[in-house]
């Protein structure tokens, strides 16, 4: 997983380098995208069982619901 993330970050930053643009808010952006991907994937694996998904993620069901509303 680490190598995959590093590869994608490199591509992301290379795009900015080519355009001469300074990226900002990368941590927040990455965190939001990872949340979406993880939640959707785990929901699919648990047949949309929010309780199981929350347990796998190590968060409360209410926190999961809040995150789902943002997706």
N, C-alpha and C positions, 0 to 999 in steps of 0.2 A: 504494500500500500504506500509506503514511504517513497519508493522510487517512482511510482505512478504520480503521486502528488508533486514530487520534485520536477518531473518531466513536464507536467502541465503548467506549473508555475514558471518554468523556464520559457515555455512557449508564450505564456501570458505577458511576461516582462519583455521578451524579445519584440513583441508586437508594439509595446510602448517605445522601446528603444528605436525601432524603425521609424516611428512617427515623431520622435523627439518630444514625447509627452511624459510628464511625471505622474505615475500612478498614485492614487491616494485611497485610504480606507480599505486597503487590501485585507486586513485581518477580519474586519466585519463582513466584507463581501464573501470571503472564503468560508467563514463560519456559517453564514446563512445558506450558502450553496451546499455545504456538507450536511447541514441539518436536513435540508430538503431531500437530498439523495438518500441519506440513511433512513429517515422516517418512511419515505415511500417504499424503499426496498424492504424494510422490516415489516411494514404493514402488509405488503404483498406476501411475504413469507409466513406471516401469522394469520393469513386469511382475514385481514382487516380487524384483527382483535386488538383493540387499543390497550387493554390491560396488559396483555403479553408484550406488546410493542414497548410500552412504557417501562415494563420490568427489564426487558432486554437492554433498553437505552439507559437504565438507571435513573429514570426521572419519574415524577408522579404523573398520574393520568391527567390531572388538571394542567400540568405543564405541557404535556403532549397535546392536549386540546388547544392550548394557547398557540403552540407552534403550528398546529394544523391550520388554525385560522389565518396564519401569516403566509401559508403556502399558496 
